[in-house]
Amino acid sequence: MTDVTIHNVTKRYGALTVIPQLSFRIEDGEFVVLVGPSGCGKSTLLRMLAGLEEISGGELLMGKEVINDRPAKERDMAIVFQNYALYPHMTVAENMGFALKLRKRPRAEIDERVGKAAAILGLGSLLDRYPRALSGGQRQRVAMGRAIVRDPQVFLFDEPLSNLDAKLRVQMRAEIKALHQRLKITTVYVTHDQIEAMTMADKIVVMNDGRVEQMGTPLELYDRPANIFVAGFIGSPAMNFLPAKVASSGTPGMKTPEGVDLPINGGITLAGRSQVTYGIRPEHLQLGETGIPAEVVVVEPTGSETQLYLTVGGRDVVAVLRDRVDVRPGEKIWLTPKSGCTHLFDPDTGMRITG
């Protein structure tokens, strides 16, 4: 196991710069998730780590050793791809042991490593099957097993669950996390799904346009997003945002442009500000007798909770209520933000207001 350092790494395709001087560190044994929208550079960064893409500038280090020019096969990293990439003419055991066979390892060693990996992943009874006889989840386990038998210093996962159905994704999320807790191997995991990021990561790196917007634990990003982009990306459904005018000096309140009063947390200084962006997560809105007036547009009951699509002063808002509620489209209700759960952002820079 080892730590990985990304220092001022740049990636250019001709005149187009897709990653401009990116820097952060992945600690030994850490499970780090790179998350962001399509095109943000997360898969490109993973491929540069793996040696499948050349870097245009900066340094990649494993431990204290620079690996910029080290060939992919010599980087001691194992990558699991989105499409499994299994050989259809090989059995599960042959697929898992193929990399060791290419290295001309003894047959007894290959069998031993394949057997151990199969036991970890629950593939012991499937070793003689071919990929066509496996389910999607089983194929993904074989791809993971092929990575495990190499006994790498670093695991790389490139959106490995995107081809699975919803139920299998949940199951495989738990299996990959349990695998990491068992093996303690440094892991870099790429996904565009922020639920995967929140449930699996020790640390999340939120990327946008090749840059790091924020890095931290899942709950740090959820509770204290650095800016509007992170606040809107982390959490499902996304945080609600409303433009707001700050009340006159000495008055702590604020209103939307339509005149709707918005409650705020105490302790935030807004001196010198006339405009802010008001943020509240859907799950932090509650039904009340007073508060923010809203009109119900759509009601979505899911059993354990009710999701409401609403308008506040003509602007779209989502609320997630943990109870079953008897409301109907067109009905007027009052919403009360949970204490201490509102967020304020600078409308010009998008940065969080903390002072």
Buried (B, 14 or more C-beta within 10 A) or exposed (E): BBBBBBBEBBBEEEEEBBBBEBEBBBBBBBBBBBBBEEBBBBBBBBBBBBBBBEBBBBBBBBEEEEBBEBEBEEBBBBBBEBEBEBEEEBBBBBBBBBBBEEEEBEEEEBBBBBBBBBEBBEBEEBBEBBBEEBEBBBBBBBBBBBBBBBBBBBBBBBBBBEBBEEEBBBBBBEBBBEBBEEBEBBBBBBBBBBBBBBBBBBBBBBBBBBBBBBBBEBEBBBBBBBBBBBBBBBBBEBBBBBBBBBBEEEEEEBBBEEEBBBBBEEEBEBEEBEEBBBBBBBBBBBBEEEBBBBBBBEBEEEEEBBBBBBEBBEBEBBBBBEEEBEBEEEBEBEBBBEEEBBBBBBBEEBEBBEE
